[in-house]
Amino acid sequence: MKKHPSIRQVKYAYGIMNESKTKQQIALESGFSPSTARVPQLIENKLGFKLAVAQLAGEMGNVAMKLMYELQARDMSKMSDRDLLYSLDVISKTHERFTSKLL
């Protein structure tokens, strides 16, 4: 499994999380070709992009988004939706308990 996203994938992930521009504009500014920028799914369906979003979401404290993209990157498609939602719920509640005590 790929361990690190490319610089372009990180820039694109950061851009869609923080910019109010179109995905095509963000992709072009991140260094993707015009033909790739016109079809955001070409970027967003890649493992590197999913890892980049998971990393950025973790840094921003967005546990739900981090978990979702981490699970996508690890291809958890064999897990039922019920199990995934249960896992997300447990992790979110745990994160909430820890962060509320730190503040």
Wavefront OBJ file of the C-alpha trace (Angstrom):
o trace
v 0.000 0.000 0.000
v 1.203 3.478 -0.853
v 2.419 5.239 2.274
v 2.580 8.881 1.188
v 0.453 11.098 -1.044
v 2.123 13.214 -3.715
v 2.640 16.934 -3.191
v -0.046 17.636 -5.809
v -2.520 15.377 -4.003
v -1.852 17.116 -0.680
v -2.270 20.559 -2.281
v -5.511 19.476 -3.930
v -6.886 17.942 -0.707
v -5.975 21.072 1.245
v -7.534 23.252 -1.438
v -10.888 21.517 -1.495
v -11.054 21.620 2.291
v -10.101 25.277 2.606
v -10.781 27.164 -0.616
v -14.001 28.479 -2.115
v -12.816 27.820 -5.673
v -13.987 25.143 -8.074
v -12.340 21.745 -7.970
v -10.987 22.390 -11.459
v -9.313 25.643 -10.354
v -7.830 23.950 -7.304
v -6.547 21.021 -9.385
v -4.858 23.388 -11.848
v -3.273 25.382 -9.011
v -2.088 22.110 -7.463
v -0.190 21.223 -10.615
v -2.536 18.800 -12.357
v -2.927 18.932 -16.128
v -5.974 20.667 -17.611
v -7.391 17.335 -18.817
v -7.120 15.827 -15.317
v -8.456 18.995 -13.694
v -11.659 18.755 -15.765
v -12.450 15.352 -14.195
v -11.911 15.619 -10.409
v -12.739 11.930 -9.932
v -9.412 11.094 -11.611
v -7.732 12.716 -8.620
v -10.212 11.865 -5.881
v -10.397 8.150 -6.628
v -6.657 7.689 -6.068
v -5.294 6.225 -2.860
v -2.848 9.108 -2.450
v -5.660 11.655 -2.381
v -7.561 9.657 0.231
v -4.444 9.449 2.382
v -3.888 13.202 1.991
v -7.444 13.967 3.140
v -7.090 11.571 6.070
v -3.839 13.253 7.146
v -5.230 16.773 6.818
v -8.460 15.862 8.583
v -6.459 14.380 11.434
v -4.418 17.557 11.739
v -7.622 19.611 11.768
v -9.219 17.393 14.409
v -11.968 16.175 12.093
v -12.114 12.599 13.320
v -15.118 11.578 11.234
v -13.536 12.691 7.962
v -10.198 11.161 8.885
v -11.795 7.823 9.642
v -13.876 7.845 6.469
v -10.914 8.486 4.181
v -8.623 6.189 6.142
v -11.123 3.368 5.717
v -11.441 4.130 2.000
v -7.673 4.072 1.635
v -7.523 0.702 3.372
v -10.363 -0.656 1.195
v -12.741 -1.562 3.950
v -15.409 -2.361 1.377
v -15.806 -5.822 2.884
v -17.065 -4.350 6.172
v -20.784 -3.754 6.480
v -22.081 -0.202 6.689
v -23.371 -1.007 10.163
v -19.900 -2.004 11.377
v -18.308 1.070 9.798
v -20.865 3.397 11.376
v -20.443 1.712 14.752
v -16.664 2.156 14.510
v -17.089 5.793 13.559
v -19.443 6.372 16.484
v -17.063 4.797 19.000
v -14.060 6.734 17.718
v -15.975 10.028 17.634
v -17.192 9.597 21.207
v -13.714 8.681 22.395
v -12.215 11.718 20.667
v -14.903 13.943 22.156
v -14.183 12.707 25.685
v -10.457 13.321 25.371
v -10.688 16.744 23.736
v -13.346 18.048 26.126
v -11.069 17.230 29.079
v -8.107 18.962 27.452
v -9.989 22.233 26.920
l 1 2 3 4 5 6 7 8 9 10 11 12 13 14 15 16 17 18 19 20 21 22 23 24 25 26 27 28 29 30 31 32 33 34 35 36 37 38 39 40 41 42 43 44 45 46 47 48 49 50 51 52 53 54 55 56 57 58 59 60 61 62 63 64 65 66 67 68 69 70 71 72 73 74 75 76 77 78 79 80 81 82 83 84 85 86 87 88 89 90 91 92 93 94 95 96 97 98 99 100 101 102 103
